[in-house]
Amino acid sequence: MVRAIILVKSPKKLIAARLRKITSVSDSFPTSGQFDAVAIIDVEQLIQIKEVANQIQKINGVDRTETMVEVQ
C-alpha cells in the first residue's frame, strides 16, 4: 500500500467534499494557508498516485496541486 498527501489550491468552498468522492481518497479536509484542502490517498502502486492527482486536477475549480508521497 502506498500513501500520499495531495495539497489542493481551489477557491471553491466545498472542494474537500468533492475530493472525498474520488475512490482512492481515504480522507479530505479543508485547510488554511497556501492550500485550501488536503486529500489523503491510499493506492496499491506508486503509478496510481499520478492517476488520482490527474483526477483531482480535472475537478472544476482546482487551480493546482502538490503531491507528497509517504516514505517508509
PyRosetta script that sets phi, psi and omega in degrees:
from pyrosetta import init, pose_from_sequence

init()
pose = pose_from_sequence("MVRAIILVKSPKKLIAARLRKITSVSDSFPTSGQFDAVAIIDVEQLIQIKEVANQIQKINGVDRTETMVEVQ")
pose.set_psi(1, 136.0)
pose.set_omega(1, 178.5)
pose.set_phi(2, -117.0)
pose.set_psi(2, 133.0)
pose.set_omega(2, 179.9)
pose.set_phi(3, -116.3)
pose.set_psi(3, 141.3)
pose.set_omega(3, 177.2)
pose.set_phi(4, -141.6)
pose.set_psi(4, 158.1)
pose.set_omega(4, 174.9)
pose.set_phi(5, -117.5)
pose.set_psi(5, 127.6)
pose.set_omega(5, 178.1)
pose.set_phi(6, -113.8)
pose.set_psi(6, 119.2)
pose.set_omega(6, 176.9)
pose.set_phi(7, -88.0)
pose.set_psi(7, 136.1)
pose.set_omega(7, -174.0)
pose.set_phi(8, -124.7)
pose.set_psi(8, 128.9)
pose.set_omega(8, 174.9)
pose.set_phi(9, -102.8)
pose.set_psi(9, 118.6)
pose.set_omega(9, -178.6)
pose.set_phi(10, -159.1)
pose.set_psi(10, 134.3)
pose.set_omega(10, 176.9)
pose.set_phi(11, -76.2)
pose.set_psi(11, -8.2)
pose.set_omega(11, -178.9)
pose.set_phi(12, -69.5)
pose.set_psi(12, 133.8)
pose.set_omega(12, -176.7)
pose.set_phi(13, -69.3)
pose.set_psi(13, -35.8)
pose.set_omega(13, -174.5)
pose.set_phi(14, -103.4)
pose.set_psi(14, 29.9)
pose.set_omega(14, -176.6)
pose.set_phi(15, -63.1)
pose.set_psi(15, -35.0)
pose.set_omega(15, -179.9)
pose.set_phi(16, -62.5)
pose.set_psi(16, -38.5)
pose.set_omega(16, 178.0)
pose.set_phi(17, -66.9)
pose.set_psi(17, -37.5)
pose.set_omega(17, 177.8)
pose.set_phi(18, -66.6)
pose.set_psi(18, -36.5)
pose.set_omega(18, 179.5)
pose.set_phi(19, -64.4)
pose.set_psi(19, -37.0)
pose.set_omega(19, -178.5)
pose.set_phi(20, -64.7)
pose.set_psi(20, -17.4)
pose.set_omega(20, 179.9)
pose.set_phi(21, -77.0)
pose.set_psi(21, -13.0)
pose.set_omega(21, 178.2)
pose.set_phi(22, -80.1)
pose.set_psi(22, 132.3)
pose.set_omega(22, -171.5)
pose.set_phi(23, -53.2)
pose.set_psi(23, -46.1)
pose.set_omega(23, -174.6)
pose.set_phi(24, -79.8)
pose.set_psi(24, -6.6)
pose.set_omega(24, 179.8)
pose.set_phi(25, -79.8)
pose.set_psi(25, 114.4)
pose.set_omega(25, -179.0)
pose.set_phi(26, -86.9)
pose.set_psi(26, -24.7)
pose.set_omega(26, 177.5)
pose.set_phi(27, -158.1)
pose.set_psi(27, 152.4)
pose.set_omega(27, 177.9)
pose.set_phi(28, -154.3)
pose.set_psi(28, 141.7)
pose.set_omega(28, 179.8)
pose.set_phi(29, -154.5)
pose.set_psi(29, 152.8)
pose.set_omega(29, 177.5)
pose.set_phi(30, -73.6)
pose.set_psi(30, 152.8)
pose.set_omega(30, 178.7)
pose.set_phi(31, -136.1)
pose.set_psi(31, 164.9)
pose.set_omega(31, 172.3)
pose.set_phi(32, -106.3)
pose.set_psi(32, 159.6)
pose.set_omega(32, 179.9)
pose.set_phi(33, 111.9)
pose.set_psi(33, -152.2)
pose.set_omega(33, -175.4)
pose.set_phi(34, -63.9)
pose.set_psi(34, -34.0)
pose.set_omega(34, 179.2)
pose.set_phi(35, -111.1)
pose.set_psi(35, 155.5)
pose.set_omega(35, -173.9)
pose.set_phi(36, -99.8)
pose.set_psi(36, -18.4)
pose.set_omega(36, -179.4)
pose.set_phi(37, -155.9)
pose.set_psi(37, 158.9)
pose.set_omega(37, 176.6)
pose.set_phi(38, -124.4)
pose.set_psi(38, 136.1)
pose.set_omega(38, 172.6)
pose.set_phi(39, -119.4)
pose.set_psi(39, 126.7)
pose.set_omega(39, 175.3)
pose.set_phi(40, -101.1)
pose.set_psi(40, 125.0)
pose.set_omega(40, -177.1)
pose.set_phi(41, -121.1)
pose.set_psi(41, 146.9)
pose.set_omega(41, 175.9)
pose.set_phi(42, -126.3)
pose.set_psi(42, 122.1)
pose.set_omega(42, -179.2)
pose.set_phi(43, -134.2)
pose.set_psi(43, 166.5)
pose.set_omega(43, -179.3)
pose.set_phi(44, -79.6)
pose.set_psi(44, -38.7)
pose.set_omega(44, -175.3)
pose.set_phi(45, -127.8)
pose.set_psi(45, 151.3)
pose.set_omega(45, -178.0)
pose.set_phi(46, -56.7)
pose.set_psi(46, -39.8)
pose.set_omega(46, -178.0)
pose.set_phi(47, -60.8)
pose.set_psi(47, -26.6)
pose.set_omega(47, -179.0)
pose.set_phi(48, -68.5)
pose.set_psi(48, -22.5)
pose.set_omega(48, 178.2)
pose.set_phi(49, -61.0)
pose.set_psi(49, -43.9)
pose.set_omega(49, 179.0)
pose.set_phi(50, -61.7)
pose.set_psi(50, -40.3)
pose.set_omega(50, 179.2)
pose.set_phi(51, -61.9)
pose.set_psi(51, -43.7)
pose.set_omega(51, 179.7)
pose.set_phi(52, -67.6)
pose.set_psi(52, -42.0)
pose.set_omega(52, 178.0)
pose.set_phi(53, -60.2)
pose.set_psi(53, -39.5)
pose.set_omega(53, 177.7)
pose.set_phi(54, -64.5)
pose.set_psi(54, -39.1)
pose.set_omega(54, 177.0)
pose.set_phi(55, -61.6)
pose.set_psi(55, -43.5)
pose.set_omega(55, -179.5)
pose.set_phi(56, -64.7)
pose.set_psi(56, -41.9)
pose.set_omega(56, -178.9)
pose.set_phi(57, -65.5)
pose.set_psi(57, -22.6)
pose.set_omega(57, 179.3)
pose.set_phi(58, -83.1)
pose.set_psi(58, -9.3)
pose.set_omega(58, 178.8)
pose.set_phi(59, -67.1)
pose.set_psi(59, 131.8)
pose.set_omega(59, 179.7)
pose.set_phi(60, -57.4)
pose.set_psi(60, 124.6)
pose.set_omega(60, 177.9)
pose.set_phi(61, 101.1)
pose.set_psi(61, -9.1)
pose.set_omega(61, 177.9)
pose.set_phi(62, -79.5)
pose.set_psi(62, 120.5)
pose.set_omega(62, -179.3)
pose.set_phi(63, -84.2)
pose.set_psi(63, -45.2)
pose.set_omega(63, 179.0)
pose.set_phi(64, -163.3)
pose.set_psi(64, 165.3)
pose.set_omega(64, 178.0)
pose.set_phi(65, -135.2)
pose.set_psi(65, 160.7)
pose.set_omega(65, 171.8)
pose.set_phi(66, -138.8)
pose.set_psi(66, 130.3)
pose.set_omega(66, -174.3)
pose.set_phi(67, -111.1)
pose.set_psi(67, 135.9)
pose.set_omega(67, 175.5)
pose.set_phi(68, -125.8)
pose.set_psi(68, 125.9)
pose.set_omega(68, -179.2)
pose.set_phi(69, -97.6)
pose.set_psi(69, 133.8)
pose.set_omega(69, 177.9)
pose.set_phi(70, -66.0)
pose.set_psi(70, 133.0)
pose.set_omega(70, 179.6)
pose.set_phi(71, -109.2)
pose.set_psi(71, 129.4)
pose.set_omega(71, -179.5)
pose.set_phi(72, -117.6)
pose.dump_pdb("model.pdb")
